Amino acid sequence: MDALTAWLDSVPRDTRLRLFLLLEELCNGMDVSRHNDFGFLRLRAEFETSGEIFGCTLEELRDAIGATLGGDARRRSDRPPSPLESLRDQISSRGHPDFR
């Protein structure tokens, strides 16, 4: 059993889900409208350090946590969409206003 698996076995499911959602946002280009610049950089550094400890990338860390969650891994949090997420949804459904 490697260090990452041993650690994940000790982390409660709800905590793993929160970690997964954070890593998902980090790996997909965090919506910085929800975070201040310092908080974003600090959070990314914390996860990168964790990845270094376990010998994996942020994506591999996210995938390892997601694998322990099954179908819950794709569940989004219950928070309302940010302005950036709303804009992305509008553009994906109606197209960019400059190109209509």
PLY file of the C-alpha trace (Angstrom):
ply
format ascii 1.0
element vertex 100
property float x
property float y
property float z
element edge 99
property int vertex1
property int vertex2
end_header
0.00 0.00 0.00
1.51 3.30 -1.03
1.49 6.48 1.08
-1.35 8.12 -0.87
-3.67 5.13 -0.50
-2.85 4.82 3.19
-3.60 8.50 3.72
-6.86 8.38 1.75
-8.05 5.43 3.82
-7.79 7.63 6.91
-9.66 10.65 5.49
-13.45 10.82 6.07
-15.63 10.62 2.94
-17.05 14.16 3.30
-13.53 15.57 3.59
-12.43 13.62 0.50
-15.39 15.03 -1.42
-14.46 18.61 -0.43
-10.82 17.98 -1.38
-11.90 16.52 -4.70
-14.07 19.55 -5.51
-11.20 21.92 -4.67
-8.76 19.92 -6.78
-11.27 19.77 -9.63
-11.50 23.56 -9.57
-7.71 23.95 -9.36
-7.07 21.55 -12.24
-9.75 23.08 -14.46
-8.66 26.67 -13.98
-9.96 27.94 -10.68
-12.67 30.54 -10.81
-10.73 33.32 -9.12
-13.87 35.43 -8.80
-14.60 33.23 -5.77
-11.17 33.65 -4.18
-8.71 36.43 -3.55
-5.37 36.14 -5.35
-3.38 35.34 -2.22
-5.83 32.66 -1.10
-5.78 31.05 -4.55
-1.98 30.97 -4.72
-1.70 29.62 -1.19
-4.29 26.90 -1.85
-2.54 25.84 -5.04
0.82 25.72 -3.25
-0.65 23.58 -0.46
-1.99 21.04 -2.94
1.22 21.03 -4.98
3.16 20.32 -1.78
0.78 17.43 -1.03
1.37 16.10 -4.52
5.12 16.29 -4.01
4.83 14.42 -0.72
2.86 11.63 -2.41
4.92 11.76 -5.60
2.08 12.72 -7.93
0.68 15.66 -9.89
-2.39 17.66 -8.86
-4.39 15.79 -11.50
-3.23 12.42 -10.18
-4.08 13.48 -6.62
-7.56 14.58 -7.77
-8.08 11.32 -9.66
-6.95 9.21 -6.70
-9.39 10.99 -4.40
-12.14 10.78 -7.03
-11.62 7.03 -7.37
-12.46 6.59 -3.69
-15.75 8.49 -4.12
-17.34 6.61 -7.01
-20.29 8.48 -8.53
-20.17 11.20 -5.87
-16.94 12.49 -7.38
-18.81 14.31 -10.11
-21.36 15.89 -7.77
-21.06 19.66 -7.58
-21.44 21.51 -4.35
-24.78 23.14 -3.54
-23.39 26.66 -3.90
-24.87 29.03 -6.48
-22.83 29.56 -9.64
-20.28 32.35 -9.61
-20.53 35.20 -12.14
-17.81 33.53 -14.23
-19.60 30.16 -14.19
-22.86 31.87 -15.20
-21.10 33.64 -18.06
-19.51 30.39 -19.24
-22.96 28.71 -19.20
-24.49 31.58 -21.20
-21.74 31.48 -23.81
-21.86 27.71 -24.16
-25.65 27.73 -24.66
-26.15 30.94 -26.69
-22.71 31.67 -28.11
-20.42 34.58 -27.45
-22.16 37.97 -27.86
-19.35 39.26 -30.11
-19.90 36.41 -32.59
-23.72 36.30 -32.88
0 1
1 2
2 3
3 4
4 5
5 6
6 7
7 8
8 9
9 10
10 11
11 12
12 13
13 14
14 15
15 16
16 17
17 18
18 19
19 20
20 21
21 22
22 23
23 24
24 25
25 26
26 27
27 28
28 29
29 30
30 31
31 32
32 33
33 34
34 35
35 36
36 37
37 38
38 39
39 40
40 41
41 42
42 43
43 44
44 45
45 46
46 47
47 48
48 49
49 50
50 51
51 52
52 53
53 54
54 55
55 56
56 57
57 58
58 59
59 60
60 61
61 62
62 63
63 64
64 65
65 66
66 67
67 68
68 69
69 70
70 71
71 72
72 73
73 74
74 75
75 76
76 77
77 78
78 79
79 80
80 81
81 82
82 83
83 84
84 85
85 86
86 87
87 88
88 89
89 90
90 91
91 92
92 93
93 94
94 95
95 96
96 97
97 98
98 99
